[in-house]
């Protein structure tokens, strides 16, 4: 089974912010899913779907820097075998807006949500779907930048990039990650929302 986790901050205050593109990713996958069974737990929302044969779509209810606690709960509650794969989607200020990057493992890259997952699971070998929200405005604190909403002229680009990220994630159902990386790490959306 694939566990697709989208990172973000809970509540309407943060819903449209740059830091919440991981939640948009989960919403996009949900829009494509059939036979959805939903679960609302104290620390997360989950939906079991037939995407990829069987998958679980997850949004933590905890704030970003505590995401790992919710992910650990999900893995405990639903079981996680050696054949299951964890795929985490999140915002990345070092990647230009409209671009995505997929990695098979690695460090946290300064992202507090990923840092929390690594700390709680004591592992780095999970797939990352990084959705670009950069370049960050250097005149602002990074925290302020990621917690701002997208500008009106950026929303179309973000929506298309999230769709591409979801396409890439679903390719993991049947393809090796190296193939998915070679195709999707060169794709993105330009400033006018056109795929490049």
N, C-alpha and C positions, 0 to 999 in steps of 0.2 A: 504494500500500500504506500502511496505517497501522502505525506503530511505537508500541505502547503500552508505556510504561516505568513501572514502579512503584518508588518509592524506599524504601529501608530500610537497615538494617544487617545484615550477614550473620551467621549462626551462631545456635545455640539460645539463647544468652544474651539476645538482643534480639528473639526471634521474636514475643513477645506484647506488646511495648512500643508506646507511642503513636506513636513515630517510624516504626513499620513498617506503617502502614496502606496505604502504597503497595504493599507485598508482598501484603497481603490482597486488594487490588484486582486484581492480576495473577492470584492464585489463583482469584478469583471468575470472571474471564474464562476461565481455563483450564477451570473446571468446566462451562462452556457450550460449549466448543470441540469440534470434531470433526476427524478427520484431522490429528492433532497430530504434528509432527516436532520432536523436542527436540534442542537443542544445548547442550553444556556447554563453555564456554571458560574460559580462565584468569581473566578479569575479569568474566564475566557468564554467566547462564543465559538461554537464549532458546527460544521455542517458536513455530514457524511454524504458523498455523492458517488455517481457512477462514472465520473471523469476518470480516465486512465484505468477503467475497470473498477477500481475502488480507491477513493481518496478522501481525505479529511481536510476541509478548509477551515482555517483558524484565525481569529482576531483576539489578541489578548485584551482583557479589560483593565490591565495594570498600565501605569505610565511606562514610557519607553525604556527608561533605565532599569525597570523591573521585569522586562519582557521574559527573561529567562525563567522566572518563577512560574509564570503561566504556561510556558512551553514544557517545562518539566512536568507540570500537572497533567497536561494533555497526553504526554508520552506515558505517564503512569496510568492514567484513566483508560486510555484506549489500547495500551500495549504497543510495543515497538520492537519488532524482531530484526534480526540481522539482514533480512531482505527488504525491509521498509527503508524509505528514503525521506529525509527531511529537507524541504526546500523553503528557504526564507527570503521573502521579498521586502525591500526597504529602500529608503531614499539615500542618495549619495551625492554630497555637495561637490565631490571632486570629478564627477562626470557631468558633461554638459546637458542641459535640459533637452529632452527628446531622445537621448541615447540610453541604451541599457548595456550592462555587462553581466556576464554569468561567470561564476567561479565555482570550482568543485570543493574548495576548502580554503583555509587561510586564517589570518588574524582578524581583529575587529576593525582595522582601518580607522580607528577613532570614533566609530559609531557605538554609542552607549547601549543600544538595544542588542546589537550583536555581541558586545562585551558581556552583557548580562547572560545571554544564552550560553556563551562559551564557559562562563563561570559556573552556571547552574548545572550544565550537562557534563562539564569537564571533558569537552571534546571540541575539535575544530573541523571535523570532517562532515560538514553538511553543506549542501548546495546553496549558493547565494544568487539571487536575482536582484541586481543593483540597478535602481531606476534613477537616472540623472536628474538632479534639481539645480545643478550649478550653471555657471560659476557663482559662488557665493559673493554677495555684496561686501567688499572688504571694508566699507565704511561702517559696517554694523557688526555687533557681536554675532558669532555663529549661531548661538542659541536663539537670538532674536530673528535671524534670517530664516531658520528652519521652521519657526513657529508663526511665520507670516503666511497669509494666504497667497496663492498664485495671482499674479496680475491677470486682468481680464484677457489680454492678448496672449497669455501663456496657456490658458486652460485647454484649448483645442490640442495643442502640442502635447500636453501632459496626458490627456485622454488617449490619444493615439499611441503614445509611448507605452502606456499601461496595457493597451490591447496587444502591442507587440510583445511585451513582457509575458503576458498570459499565453500568447501563442508559443513562445519559447518554452515556457514551463510545461505546457501540454506535450510538446515534442519530446520531453524527457520520458514520457510514457513508453515510447517505442524506440527511442534512439539513445545512443551513447552520449554522455555529456560532452565529450570532445567534439562530436559532430554538431551538437546544438551550439556550443561555444563558437565554432568556426563559422556558422551561418549567422547567428544573431548578434555576436559581439561586433559585427561590422554594420549592423542595421541601426536605424534610428529615424528621427523625424526632424525636419528642418524648421526654421523659425515660422514658416507658413503652414506647418502641419502636414507637409508632404513627406512620404516615406523616402528615405535615402539609403 
